[in-house]
Amino acid sequence: MSVIAIANHKGGVGKTTTTINLAAGMARMGYKVLLIDLDPQANATFALGLKKQERTIYQVLAFQDDVRKMIVPLEDIDLVPASVHLAGFEKNNEVGKEFILQESLEPIRDLYDFILIDCPPSLGALTVSALTASDFVVVALQPESLALQGMADFVRILRTVKTRMNQQLELLGIVITQFDNRKVLHRDVLELAEERYGDAVFRSHIRGNVALAESQSMGQHIFQYDDSCNGAEDYLRLTHEVVQRLNPELAV
């Protein structure tokens, strides 16, 4: 069983899209998956068709409520929704608050094959909490000129969390999103990323695809919306690669 944070401190890089469709891809492969929306914007929650929820991950972090009471079963995955109130957690000065999520997941770790956490686009307490609770992190990276500088900043935070809070944490990989092989800049960023991070860069790249945005506006993941489009093909390929990295025997 693995807990995986999907992260990048920059918004608009396909992080939530990757979390949703990676979770759905894992479910499509037959695994039991829980998605935790840790972003105050609740984009994953809304993109999966849920409206405002009374029971969210905020109750777990703020009041240490049982996370099992917050789980919403969907068609093929389970979801712990987010709330705008999560923004208050960032401002809370409670000592040790970054460990609350880690502790809250202990009772349910054995109930799932994978738990995926959609992190907010920041390096604040919520993201640190997710990294502290996770075994692995996947970074979504958009192929633009400043992307690798931002990646270097994130890696420094990752190393700090690993040293001080979670020695088991590992970078599982970097996924290039919104990729267009026809664009020189995109190819250049990919080449530089591979030079700098080597095999950490997934071979599977996510091409820009309008169906990915359309699916979220319909409250569906890409396999529900159009399982024959480029987006579905790319995310299924990425899912197999992620599972293969976690355990070669699991990639069926």
KEDREN-286011 format. One line per field, with one value per residue (C-alpha): residue number from 0; residue in three letters; x, y, z. Coordinates in steps of 0.2 Angstrom, whole numbers, always signed. Layout:
N
num: (NUM; ...)
residu: (ala; ...)
px: (X; ...)
py: (Y; ...)
pz: (Z; ...)
//
This chain:
252
num: (0; 1; 2; 3; 4; 5; 6; 7; 8; 9; 10; 11; 12; 13; 14; 15; 16; 17; 18; 19; 20; 21; 22; 23; 24; 25; 26; 27; 28; 29; 30; 31; 32; 33; 34; 35; 36; 37; 38; 39; 40; 41; 42; 43; 44; 45; 46; 47; 48; 49; 50; 51; 52; 53; 54; 55; 56; 57; 58; 59; 60; 61; 62; 63; 64; 65; 66; 67; 68; 69; 70; 71; 72; 73; 74; 75; 76; 77; 78; 79; 80; 81; 82; 83; 84; 85; 86; 87; 88; 89; 90; 91; 92; 93; 94; 95; 96; 97; 98; 99; 100; 101; 102; 103; 104; 105; 106; 107; 108; 109; 110; 111; 112; 113; 114; 115; 116; 117; 118; 119; 120; 121; 122; 123; 124; 125; 126; 127; 128; 129; 130; 131; 132; 133; 134; 135; 136; 137; 138; 139; 140; 141; 142; 143; 144; 145; 146; 147; 148; 149; 150; 151; 152; 153; 154; 155; 156; 157; 158; 159; 160; 161; 162; 163; 164; 165; 166; 167; 168; 169; 170; 171; 172; 173; 174; 175; 176; 177; 178; 179; 180; 181; 182; 183; 184; 185; 186; 187; 188; 189; 190; 191; 192; 193; 194; 195; 196; 197; 198; 199; 200; 201; 202; 203; 204; 205; 206; 207; 208; 209; 210; 211; 212; 213; 214; 215; 216; 217; 218; 219; 220; 221; 222; 223; 224; 225; 226; 227; 228; 229; 230; 231; 232; 233; 234; 235; 236; 237; 238; 239; 240; 241; 242; 243; 244; 245; 246; 247; 248; 249; 250; 251)
residu: (met; ser; val; ile; ala; ile; ala; asn; his; lys; gly; gly; val; gly; lys; thr; thr; thr; thr; ile; asn; leu; ala; ala; gly; met; ala; arg; met; gly; tyr; lys; val; leu; leu; ile; asp; leu; asp; pro; gln; ala; asn; ala; thr; phe; ala; leu; gly; leu; lys; lys; gln; glu; arg; thr; ile; tyr; gln; val; leu; ala; phe; gln; asp; asp; val; arg; lys; met; ile; val; pro; leu; glu; asp; ile; asp; leu; val; pro; ala; ser; val; his; leu; ala; gly; phe; glu; lys; asn; asn; glu; val; gly; lys; glu; phe; ile; leu; gln; glu; ser; leu; glu; pro; ile; arg; asp; leu; tyr; asp; phe; ile; leu; ile; asp; cys; pro; pro; ser; leu; gly; ala; leu; thr; val; ser; ala; leu; thr; ala; ser; asp; phe; val; val; val; ala; leu; gln; pro; glu; ser; leu; ala; leu; gln; gly; met; ala; asp; phe; val; arg; ile; leu; arg; thr; val; lys; thr; arg; met; asn; gln; gln; leu; glu; leu; leu; gly; ile; val; ile; thr; gln; phe; asp; asn; arg; lys; val; leu; his; arg; asp; val; leu; glu; leu; ala; glu; glu; arg; tyr; gly; asp; ala; val; phe; arg; ser; his; ile; arg; gly; asn; val; ala; leu; ala; glu; ser; gln; ser; met; gly; gln; his; ile; phe; gln; tyr; asp; asp; ser; cys; asn; gly; ala; glu; asp; tyr; leu; arg; leu; thr; his; glu; val; val; gln; arg; leu; asn; pro; glu; leu; ala; val)
px: (+0; +7; +2; +7; +7; +4; +12; +20; +20; +14; -4; -10; +2; -10; -8; -26; -29; -15; -21; -39; -34; -20; -32; -45; -32; -27; -45; -47; -32; -42; -35; -44; -40; -44; -41; -39; -42; -30; -32; -43; -49; -57; -54; -53; -69; -78; -70; -77; -95; -97; -104; -101; -98; -101; -89; -71; -53; -53; -63; -49; -35; -44; -53; -45; -61; -61; -56; -67; -82; -77; -75; -87; -89; -89; -92; -74; -64; -67; -64; -61; -67; -59; -66; -61; -59; -42; -35; -36; -25; -10; -12; -14; +1; -2; +14; +16; +1; +10; +9; -10; -13; +0; -8; -26; -22; -15; -32; -36; -19; -23; -40; -33; -20; -16; -20; -17; -16; -20; -9; -12; -1; +10; +24; +14; +8; -4; +9; +21; +7; +4; +23; +24; +10; +16; +28; +31; +28; +24; +28; +18; +29; +23; +36; +39; +55; +55; +48; +65; +69; +53; +57; +74; +65; +53; +66; +75; +58; +57; +74; +70; +54; +63; +77; +66; +49; +48; +63; +53; +48; +55; +52; +43; +44; +41; +27; +28; +10; +2; +16; +17; +32; +30; +36; +54; +53; +44; +57; +71; +63; +60; +78; +85; +74; +80; +98; +95; +84; +88; +76; +65; +57; +42; +43; +25; +21; +3; -1; -12; -30; -46; -55; -46; -53; -70; -71; -69; -83; -94; -89; -80; -63; -56; -60; -78; -79; -69; -58; -52; -45; -26; -29; -35; -22; -8; -15; -17; +1; +7; -3; +5; +22; +19; +13; +28; +40; +31; +32; +35; +24; +9; +9; -3)
py: (+0; +17; +35; +47; +66; +74; +91; +107; +124; +132; +132; +128; +114; +99; +94; +91; +83; +71; +66; +63; +53; +44; +38; +33; +24; +14; +10; +5; -7; -15; -6; +1; +20; +34; +52; +66; +83; +94; +110; +124; +128; +110; +108; +89; +89; +99; +91; +74; +81; +85; +101; +109; +95; +96; +83; +86; +84; +100; +92; +79; +92; +105; +94; +76; +69; +51; +52; +37; +47; +59; +47; +49; +33; +37; +26; +19; +28; +35; +53; +64; +81; +98; +114; +132; +132; +123; +140; +143; +128; +137; +151; +139; +140; +123; +114; +98; +101; +94; +77; +76; +70; +56; +50; +51; +40; +26; +17; +17; +13; -6; -2; +4; -1; +18; +34; +49; +67; +82; +96; +114; +125; +131; +126; +129; +119; +109; +103; +99; +89; +79; +76; +71; +58; +51; +37; +45; +61; +64; +81; +88; +99; +111; +113; +131; +142; +144; +127; +119; +133; +130; +111; +115; +125; +110; +97; +108; +107; +89; +85; +96; +86; +70; +74; +82; +74; +59; +49; +36; +50; +47; +56; +44; +54; +70; +70; +82; +89; +99; +93; +97; +88; +101; +115; +118; +125; +109; +98; +109; +108; +90; +87; +98; +89; +72; +79; +86; +72; +57; +42; +52; +60; +48; +42; +45; +63; +71; +79; +95; +88; +98; +83; +84; +101; +96; +80; +90; +103; +88; +81; +66; +59; +56; +38; +41; +56; +49; +34; +34; +51; +56; +61; +44; +36; +46; +44; +26; +24; +35; +24; +9; +17; +23; +6; -2; +10; +6; -13; -22; -36; -25; -19; -30)
pz: (+0; -4; +0; -15; -15; -31; -30; -37; -28; -45; -50; -68; -71; -72; -54; -50; -67; -64; -47; -53; -68; -60; -47; -60; -70; -55; -51; -70; -67; -52; -37; -23; -22; -11; -17; -3; -9; +1; -9; -1; -19; -19; -38; -37; -27; -39; -54; -48; -48; -29; -23; -6; +7; +26; +30; +23; +26; +36; +50; +51; +52; +63; +75; +73; +67; +61; +42; +39; +42; +28; +14; +0; -11; -30; -45; -45; -32; -14; -11; +5; -1; +2; +10; +8; +27; +24; +21; +39; +43; +35; +47; +62; +74; +82; +86; +76; +65; +50; +58; +60; +42; +44; +60; +54; +39; +49; +52; +34; +26; +24; +17; +0; -12; -15; -7; -18; -11; -21; -14; -15; -26; -12; -1; +15; +30; +19; +7; +20; +29; +13; +11; +29; +27; +10; +5; -12; -22; -40; -47; -61; -72; -86; -100; -98; -96; -77; -73; -69; -57; -48; -48; -40; -26; -23; -22; -8; +2; -2; +5; +21; +24; +21; +33; +47; +46; +35; +31; +21; +8; -10; -26; -37; -53; -63; -76; -90; -93; -107; -118; -137; -146; -160; -149; -147; -130; -124; -131; -124; -106; -107; -112; -98; -86; -91; -90; -72; -65; -76; -74; -62; -77; -82; -100; -101; -105; -104; -121; -121; -124; -123; -117; -100; -96; -103; -92; -76; -81; -83; -66; -73; -75; -92; -93; -90; -102; -117; -114; -132; -132; -131; -113; -108; -117; -109; -91; -93; -99; -85; -72; -78; -77; -59; -53; -62; -52; -36; -38; -54; -49; -47; -65; -73)
//
